[in-house]
Amino acid sequence: MEKTRKLVLFACLLLVSFLASSSAQTCLNHSFSNRQYANCSDLPALNCFLHWTYDEAAGTVEVAFRHTGTTSSRWSAWGINPSGPSMLNTQALVAYVNSSGLPHAFTTSIDSMSPSMQQSALSFQVPSLSAEFENNEMRIFAVMRISESLLTTNQVWQEGPVSNYQLMIHPTSGDNMLSTASVNFLTGQSGGTSSGSSRTRRRNVHGVLNTVSWGILMPLGAITARYMKVFKSADPAWFYLHVVCQTSAYAVGVAGWATGIRLGSDSAGVTHNPHRNIGITLFCLGTLQVFALLLRPNKDHKYRLYWNIYHHSVGYAVIILSIINIFDGFDILQPDDHWERIYIGILIFLGVVATLLEGITWYIVLRRKNRGSDTDKRSHSINGANGVNGFGARGQD
Protein backbone atom coordinates (compact mmCIF):
# COMPACT_ATOMS: atom_id res chain seq x y z
CA MET A 1 0.00 0.00 0.00
CA GLU A 2 2.97 2.30 0.54
CA LYS A 3 3.74 2.09 -3.18
CA THR A 4 0.13 3.00 -3.97
CA ARG A 5 0.28 6.08 -1.76
CA LYS A 6 3.50 7.17 -3.45
CA LEU A 7 1.91 6.78 -6.88
CA VAL A 8 -1.10 8.85 -5.85
CA LEU A 9 1.18 11.53 -4.41
CA PHE A 10 3.20 11.52 -7.61
CA ALA A 11 0.02 12.00 -9.66
CA CYS A 12 -1.03 14.94 -7.49
CA LEU A 13 2.39 16.54 -7.89
CA LEU A 14 2.11 16.14 -11.66
CA LEU A 15 -1.26 17.85 -11.58
CA VAL A 16 0.03 20.79 -9.55
CA SER A 17 3.10 21.21 -11.73
CA PHE A 18 1.08 21.25 -14.97
CA LEU A 19 -1.42 23.75 -13.61
CA ALA A 20 1.25 26.00 -12.15
CA SER A 21 3.63 25.88 -15.10
CA SER A 22 3.81 28.70 -17.58
CA SER A 23 5.35 28.82 -21.02
CA ALA A 24 7.10 31.72 -22.68
CA GLN A 25 4.67 32.52 -25.47
CA THR A 26 5.01 36.10 -26.58
CA CYS A 27 1.69 36.42 -28.39
CA LEU A 28 -0.23 35.11 -25.36
CA ASN A 29 0.99 38.08 -23.36
CA HIS A 30 -0.85 40.45 -25.68
CA SER A 31 -4.44 41.41 -24.95
CA PHE A 32 -6.87 43.31 -27.15
CA SER A 33 -9.18 45.92 -25.67
CA ASN A 34 -12.41 44.51 -27.10
CA ARG A 35 -11.46 41.19 -28.70
CA GLN A 36 -10.42 37.74 -27.61
CA TYR A 37 -8.87 35.00 -29.73
CA ALA A 38 -8.56 31.28 -29.13
CA ASN A 39 -5.18 30.74 -30.82
CA CYS A 40 -2.10 32.73 -31.65
CA SER A 41 1.32 32.26 -33.18
CA ASP A 42 4.60 34.15 -33.08
CA LEU A 43 5.48 34.29 -36.76
CA PRO A 44 9.18 33.57 -37.42
CA ALA A 45 10.04 36.76 -39.34
CA LEU A 46 9.42 40.52 -39.49
CA ASN A 47 8.20 40.86 -35.85
CA CYS A 48 4.70 39.69 -36.74
CA PHE A 49 2.01 37.78 -34.85
CA LEU A 50 -1.22 36.10 -35.85
CA HIS A 51 -4.26 35.64 -33.58
CA TRP A 52 -7.39 33.78 -34.66
CA THR A 53 -10.62 32.04 -33.68
CA TYR A 54 -12.35 29.49 -35.88
CA ASP A 55 -16.15 29.41 -35.71
CA GLU A 56 -17.13 26.02 -37.10
CA ALA A 57 -20.86 26.72 -37.03
CA ALA A 58 -20.52 29.95 -39.04
CA GLY A 59 -17.68 28.69 -41.22
CA THR A 60 -15.60 31.78 -40.47
CA VAL A 61 -12.15 32.58 -39.12
CA GLU A 62 -11.70 35.81 -37.18
CA VAL A 63 -8.08 36.93 -37.42
CA ALA A 64 -5.90 39.69 -36.03
CA PHE A 65 -2.52 40.27 -37.68
CA ARG A 66 -0.01 42.35 -35.75
CA HIS A 67 3.15 43.91 -37.21
CA THR A 68 5.25 45.50 -34.47
CA GLY A 69 8.21 47.85 -34.79
CA THR A 70 6.92 49.46 -37.98
CA THR A 71 6.21 53.10 -38.91
CA SER A 72 3.45 55.09 -40.59
CA SER A 73 5.53 55.16 -43.78
CA ARG A 74 5.40 51.40 -44.30
CA TRP A 75 2.62 49.01 -45.31
CA SER A 76 1.83 45.64 -43.75
CA ALA A 77 0.10 42.62 -45.28
CA TRP A 78 -0.94 39.10 -44.37
CA GLY A 79 -2.72 36.47 -46.44
CA ILE A 80 -3.28 32.81 -47.20
CA ASN A 81 -2.15 30.93 -50.28
CA PRO A 82 -3.61 27.46 -50.89
CA SER A 83 -1.32 26.92 -53.89
CA GLY A 84 1.92 27.09 -51.89
CA PRO A 85 4.16 29.11 -49.53
CA SER A 86 4.80 31.92 -52.01
CA MET A 87 3.60 35.42 -52.85
CA LEU A 88 1.95 34.49 -56.16
CA ASN A 89 -1.78 33.68 -55.72
CA THR A 90 -1.84 34.94 -52.12
CA GLN A 91 -5.20 36.25 -50.98
CA ALA A 92 -3.99 39.19 -48.93
CA LEU A 93 -5.19 41.68 -46.34
CA VAL A 94 -3.22 44.93 -46.59
CA ALA A 95 -3.07 48.02 -44.37
CA TYR A 96 -1.22 51.35 -44.45
CA VAL A 97 -1.64 54.90 -43.13
CA ASN A 98 -3.38 57.02 -45.79
CA SER A 99 -3.18 60.72 -46.59
CA SER A 100 -5.65 61.49 -43.83
CA GLY A 101 -3.33 59.97 -41.26
CA LEU A 102 -5.69 57.07 -40.67
CA PRO A 103 -4.99 53.37 -41.11
CA HIS A 104 -6.72 51.95 -44.16
CA ALA A 105 -7.27 48.25 -44.82
CA PHE A 106 -8.21 46.56 -48.09
CA THR A 107 -8.04 43.19 -49.82
CA THR A 108 -5.95 42.33 -52.85
CA SER A 109 -5.28 39.17 -54.81
CA ILE A 110 -1.61 38.76 -55.75
CA ASP A 111 -1.92 37.51 -59.33
CA SER A 112 1.57 38.37 -60.63
CA MET A 113 5.15 38.69 -59.46
CA SER A 114 4.83 42.47 -59.87
CA PRO A 115 1.47 43.14 -58.23
CA SER A 116 -0.18 46.52 -58.42
CA MET A 117 -1.29 46.26 -54.76
CA GLN A 118 -4.62 47.75 -55.73
CA GLN A 119 -7.85 46.79 -54.03
CA SER A 120 -9.49 43.67 -55.48
CA ALA A 121 -11.82 40.88 -54.39
CA LEU A 122 -10.50 37.65 -52.94
CA SER A 123 -11.46 34.08 -53.70
CA PHE A 124 -13.46 34.02 -50.45
CA GLN A 125 -15.65 36.54 -48.66
CA VAL A 126 -14.32 38.98 -46.06
CA PRO A 127 -17.42 40.34 -44.29
CA SER A 128 -15.42 42.51 -41.90
CA LEU A 129 -12.08 44.28 -42.34
CA SER A 130 -10.41 47.10 -40.40
CA ALA A 131 -7.01 48.32 -39.25
CA GLU A 132 -5.42 50.16 -36.34
CA PHE A 133 -2.05 51.87 -36.04
CA GLU A 134 -0.55 53.00 -32.75
CA ASN A 135 2.72 52.74 -30.87
CA ASN A 136 4.52 51.70 -34.08
CA GLU A 137 2.27 48.68 -34.46
CA MET A 138 -0.05 47.96 -37.36
CA ARG A 139 -3.00 45.69 -36.61
CA ILE A 140 -5.33 44.19 -39.22
CA PHE A 141 -8.64 42.73 -38.08
CA ALA A 142 -10.77 40.61 -40.38
CA VAL A 143 -13.47 37.97 -40.54
CA MET A 144 -12.94 35.51 -43.38
CA ARG A 145 -15.59 33.09 -44.60
CA ILE A 146 -13.51 30.20 -45.90
CA SER A 147 -14.21 26.64 -47.01
CA GLU A 148 -13.03 23.54 -45.15
CA SER A 149 -10.31 23.05 -47.76
CA LEU A 150 -8.65 26.26 -46.54
CA LEU A 151 -8.60 25.37 -42.84
CA THR A 152 -5.13 23.94 -43.35
CA THR A 153 -3.16 26.13 -45.71
CA ASN A 154 -0.13 28.35 -46.21
CA GLN A 155 0.17 31.83 -44.76
CA VAL A 156 2.28 34.64 -46.17
CA TRP A 157 2.99 38.03 -44.61
CA GLN A 158 5.01 40.98 -45.83
CA GLU A 159 5.88 44.64 -45.29
CA GLY A 160 7.28 47.40 -47.46
CA PRO A 161 7.70 51.15 -47.90
CA VAL A 162 5.01 53.72 -48.70
CA SER A 163 5.98 56.68 -50.93
CA ASN A 164 3.50 59.51 -51.54
CA TYR A 165 0.84 57.19 -50.18
CA GLN A 166 1.63 54.63 -52.84
CA LEU A 167 2.61 51.09 -51.83
CA MET A 168 6.10 50.26 -53.12
CA ILE A 169 7.76 46.89 -53.64
CA HIS A 170 8.99 45.16 -50.53
CA PRO A 171 12.67 44.28 -49.93
CA THR A 172 13.80 41.07 -51.61
CA SER A 173 16.35 39.93 -49.06
CA GLY A 174 16.65 39.01 -45.40
CA ASP A 175 13.51 38.34 -43.37
CA ASN A 176 11.28 39.54 -46.19
CA MET A 177 12.16 36.34 -48.04
CA LEU A 178 11.44 34.15 -44.99
CA SER A 179 7.91 35.28 -44.24
CA THR A 180 5.96 32.11 -45.07
CA ALA A 181 4.59 29.30 -42.91
CA SER A 182 1.72 26.87 -42.63
CA VAL A 183 -1.38 27.35 -40.51
CA ASN A 184 -4.20 25.11 -39.33
CA PHE A 185 -7.14 27.24 -38.24
CA LEU A 186 -8.99 24.24 -36.84
CA THR A 187 -6.37 22.74 -34.50
CA GLY A 188 -4.36 25.86 -33.71
CA GLN A 189 -1.23 24.57 -35.42
CA SER A 190 1.00 27.09 -37.13
CA GLY A 191 4.33 26.82 -38.87
CA GLY A 192 5.47 29.85 -36.92
CA THR A 193 7.44 29.23 -33.75
CA SER A 194 6.34 29.65 -30.13
CA SER A 195 2.67 29.60 -29.28
CA GLY A 196 1.04 27.82 -32.19
CA SER A 197 3.50 24.96 -32.37
CA SER A 198 3.75 24.82 -28.58
CA ARG A 199 -0.02 24.53 -28.25
CA THR A 200 -0.08 21.82 -30.90
CA ARG A 201 2.60 19.88 -29.04
CA ARG A 202 0.58 20.14 -25.84
CA ARG A 203 -2.51 18.89 -27.67
CA ASN A 204 -0.57 15.95 -29.03
CA VAL A 205 0.88 15.20 -25.59
CA HIS A 206 -2.61 15.46 -24.13
CA GLY A 207 -3.94 12.98 -26.67
CA VAL A 208 -1.07 10.50 -26.28
CA LEU A 209 -1.13 10.52 -22.46
CA ASN A 210 -4.88 10.00 -22.27
CA THR A 211 -4.94 7.33 -24.96
CA VAL A 212 -2.16 5.34 -23.30
CA SER A 213 -3.53 5.73 -19.76
CA TRP A 214 -7.32 5.67 -19.89
CA GLY A 215 -7.60 3.92 -23.25
CA ILE A 216 -4.96 1.17 -23.00
CA LEU A 217 -3.57 0.70 -19.48
CA MET A 218 -6.99 0.83 -17.80
CA PRO A 219 -8.54 -1.94 -19.97
CA LEU A 220 -5.32 -3.96 -19.65
CA GLY A 221 -5.48 -3.69 -15.87
CA ALA A 222 -9.11 -4.80 -15.86
CA ILE A 223 -8.27 -7.81 -18.06
CA THR A 224 -5.44 -8.72 -15.68
CA ALA A 225 -7.73 -8.67 -12.64
CA ARG A 226 -10.60 -10.56 -14.24
CA TYR A 227 -8.72 -13.40 -15.89
CA MET A 228 -5.51 -13.94 -13.91
CA LYS A 229 -7.18 -14.55 -10.57
CA VAL A 230 -8.87 -17.70 -11.89
CA PHE A 231 -5.45 -19.34 -11.73
CA LYS A 232 -4.73 -20.20 -8.11
CA SER A 233 -0.97 -20.00 -8.70
CA ALA A 234 -1.34 -16.33 -9.74
CA ASP A 235 -2.72 -15.29 -6.35
CA PRO A 236 -1.81 -12.68 -5.05
CA ALA A 237 0.45 -11.70 -7.98
CA TRP A 238 -2.58 -10.74 -10.10
CA PHE A 239 -3.70 -8.26 -7.45
CA TYR A 240 -0.37 -6.43 -7.27
CA LEU A 241 -0.10 -6.41 -11.05
CA HIS A 242 -3.62 -4.98 -11.26
CA VAL A 243 -2.78 -2.27 -8.70
CA VAL A 244 0.43 -1.26 -10.46
CA CYS A 245 -1.28 -1.16 -13.86
CA GLN A 246 -4.27 0.89 -12.69
CA THR A 247 -2.36 3.35 -10.50
CA SER A 248 0.15 3.89 -13.33
CA ALA A 249 -2.76 4.53 -15.68
CA TYR A 250 -4.23 6.98 -13.17
CA ALA A 251 -0.94 8.85 -12.73
CA VAL A 252 -0.40 9.19 -16.49
CA GLY A 253 -4.09 10.03 -16.96
CA VAL A 254 -3.88 12.86 -14.42
CA ALA A 255 -0.95 14.31 -16.36
CA GLY A 256 -3.00 14.10 -19.56
CA TRP A 257 -6.02 15.63 -17.84
CA ALA A 258 -3.85 18.47 -16.53
CA THR A 259 -2.61 19.27 -20.04
CA GLY A 260 -6.26 19.46 -21.12
CA ILE A 261 -7.00 21.93 -18.33
CA ARG A 262 -4.04 24.01 -19.43
CA LEU A 263 -5.15 23.92 -23.05
CA GLY A 264 -8.60 25.08 -22.01
CA SER A 265 -7.17 28.03 -20.07
CA ASP A 266 -4.98 29.03 -23.03
CA SER A 267 -7.92 28.81 -25.46
CA ALA A 268 -10.75 30.55 -23.67
CA GLY A 269 -12.64 31.11 -26.91
CA VAL A 270 -12.75 27.42 -27.82
CA THR A 271 -14.79 24.87 -25.87
CA HIS A 272 -15.40 21.21 -26.55
CA ASN A 273 -18.06 20.67 -23.92
CA PRO A 274 -18.73 16.91 -24.30
CA HIS A 275 -15.02 16.10 -24.38
CA ARG A 276 -14.29 18.35 -21.41
CA ASN A 277 -17.20 17.09 -19.32
CA ILE A 278 -16.35 13.44 -19.91
CA GLY A 279 -12.72 14.20 -19.04
CA ILE A 280 -13.71 15.78 -15.74
CA THR A 281 -16.00 12.82 -15.00
CA LEU A 282 -13.16 10.37 -15.73
CA PHE A 283 -10.81 12.23 -13.40
CA CYS A 284 -13.37 12.15 -10.58
CA LEU A 285 -14.24 8.47 -11.06
CA GLY A 286 -10.55 7.53 -11.36
CA THR A 287 -9.77 9.38 -8.14
CA LEU A 288 -12.62 7.57 -6.38
CA GLN A 289 -11.21 4.25 -7.60
CA VAL A 290 -7.79 5.06 -6.13
CA PHE A 291 -9.28 5.94 -2.76
CA ALA A 292 -11.48 2.84 -2.94
CA LEU A 293 -8.30 0.80 -3.27
CA LEU A 294 -6.98 2.31 -0.07
CA LEU A 295 -10.27 1.46 1.70
CA ARG A 296 -10.59 -2.08 0.32
CA PRO A 297 -12.16 -4.34 3.01
CA ASN A 298 -11.01 -7.89 3.69
CA LYS A 299 -12.57 -10.80 1.79
CA ASP A 300 -14.67 -11.91 4.76
CA HIS A 301 -15.86 -8.40 5.66
CA LYS A 302 -19.61 -7.86 5.58
CA TYR A 303 -19.23 -4.84 3.25
CA ARG A 304 -16.93 -6.58 0.78
CA LEU A 305 -19.84 -7.51 -1.53
CA TYR A 306 -20.94 -3.87 -1.80
CA TRP A 307 -17.35 -2.73 -2.36
CA ASN A 308 -16.99 -5.25 -5.20
CA ILE A 309 -20.19 -4.00 -6.85
CA TYR A 310 -19.00 -0.40 -6.60
CA HIS A 311 -15.45 -1.15 -7.75
CA HIS A 312 -16.50 -3.19 -10.78
CA SER A 313 -19.29 -0.85 -11.94
CA VAL A 314 -17.17 2.30 -11.64
CA GLY A 315 -14.20 0.56 -13.28
CA TYR A 316 -16.15 -0.57 -16.33
CA ALA A 317 -17.82 2.87 -16.57
CA VAL A 318 -14.36 4.50 -16.64
CA ILE A 319 -13.22 2.20 -19.47
CA ILE A 320 -16.34 2.83 -21.57
CA LEU A 321 -16.25 6.61 -21.07
CA SER A 322 -12.50 6.64 -21.79
CA ILE A 323 -12.90 4.95 -25.16
CA ILE A 324 -15.76 7.30 -26.10
CA ASN A 325 -13.72 10.35 -25.14
CA ILE A 326 -10.62 9.17 -26.97
CA PHE A 327 -12.53 8.89 -30.24
CA ASP A 328 -14.04 12.32 -29.57
CA GLY A 329 -10.47 13.57 -29.12
CA PHE A 330 -9.52 12.11 -32.49
CA ASP A 331 -12.36 14.13 -34.05
CA ILE A 332 -11.06 17.30 -32.36
CA LEU A 333 -7.35 16.88 -33.08
CA GLN A 334 -7.89 15.32 -36.52
CA PRO A 335 -4.48 13.59 -36.67
CA ASP A 336 -3.42 11.35 -39.53
CA ASP A 337 -5.90 8.53 -40.01
CA HIS A 338 -3.32 5.86 -39.21
CA TRP A 339 -3.20 6.93 -35.53
CA GLU A 340 -6.89 6.24 -35.13
CA ARG A 341 -6.53 2.96 -37.01
CA ILE A 342 -3.68 1.93 -34.69
CA TYR A 343 -5.83 2.55 -31.63
CA ILE A 344 -8.74 0.66 -33.17
CA GLY A 345 -6.32 -2.21 -33.82
CA ILE A 346 -5.23 -2.16 -30.16
CA LEU A 347 -8.86 -2.26 -29.02
CA ILE A 348 -9.58 -5.18 -31.35
CA PHE A 349 -6.52 -7.02 -30.00
CA LEU A 350 -7.59 -6.44 -26.38
CA GLY A 351 -11.13 -7.53 -27.27
CA VAL A 352 -9.92 -10.76 -28.88
CA VAL A 353 -7.65 -11.52 -25.92
CA ALA A 354 -10.49 -10.83 -23.47
CA THR A 355 -12.85 -13.07 -25.45
CA LEU A 356 -10.38 -15.95 -25.48
CA LEU A 357 -9.62 -15.55 -21.79
CA GLU A 358 -13.33 -15.37 -21.02
CA GLY A 359 -13.82 -18.75 -22.66
CA ILE A 360 -10.84 -20.24 -20.83
CA THR A 361 -12.08 -18.81 -17.54
CA TRP A 362 -15.53 -20.33 -17.91
CA TYR A 363 -13.99 -23.66 -18.90
CA ILE A 364 -11.82 -23.71 -15.78
CA VAL A 365 -14.67 -22.61 -13.49
CA LEU A 366 -17.12 -25.18 -14.87
CA ARG A 367 -14.47 -27.90 -14.75
CA ARG A 368 -13.75 -27.13 -11.11
CA LYS A 369 -17.47 -27.11 -10.37
CA ASN A 370 -17.97 -30.49 -12.02
CA ARG A 371 -14.91 -31.87 -10.28
CA GLY A 372 -16.28 -30.64 -6.95
CA SER A 373 -19.67 -32.20 -7.74
CA ASP A 374 -17.99 -35.53 -8.59
CA THR A 375 -16.06 -35.40 -5.33
CA ASP A 376 -19.29 -34.86 -3.39
CA LYS A 377 -20.91 -37.80 -5.16
CA ARG A 378 -17.98 -40.10 -4.40
CA SER A 379 -18.04 -39.02 -0.78
CA HIS A 380 -21.77 -39.65 -0.57
CA SER A 381 -21.32 -43.05 -2.24
CA ILE A 382 -18.63 -44.09 0.21
CA ASN A 383 -20.68 -43.00 3.17
CA GLY A 384 -23.69 -44.85 1.80
CA ALA A 385 -21.66 -48.03 1.32
CA ASN A 386 -20.41 -47.89 4.86
CA GLY A 387 -23.97 -47.58 6.11
CA VAL A 388 -25.15 -50.72 4.21
CA ASN A 389 -22.20 -53.05 4.04
CA GLY A 390 -19.89 -51.60 6.61
CA PHE A 391 -20.34 -50.65 10.19
CA GLY A 392 -24.07 -50.63 9.89
CA ALA A 393 -24.13 -54.14 8.52
CA ARG A 394 -21.92 -55.41 11.29
CA GLY A 395 -24.15 -53.68 13.77
CA GLN A 396 -27.00 -55.95 12.64
CA ASP A 397 -25.05 -59.12 13.34
Secondary structure, 3 states (H helix, E strand, C coil): CHHHHHHHHHHHHHHHHHHHCCCCCHHHHCCCCCCCCCEEEECCCCCEEEEEEEECCCCEEEEEEEEECCCCCEEEEEEECCCCCCCCCCEEEEEEECCCCCEEEEEEECCCCCCCCCCCCCCCEEEEEEEEEECCEEEEEEEEECCHHHCEEEEEEEEEEEECCEECCCCCCHHHHCCEEEEECCCCCECCECHHHHHHHHHHHHHHHHHHHHHHHHHHHHHHHHHHCCCHHHCCHHHHHHHHHHHHHHHHHHHHHHHHHHHHHHCCCCCCHHHHHHHHHHHHHHHHHHHHHHCCCCCCCCCHHHHHHHHHHHHHHHHHHHHHHHHHHHHHHCCCHHHHHHHHHHHHHHHHHHHHHHHHHHHHHHHHHHHHHHHHHHHHHHHHHHHHHCHHHHHHC
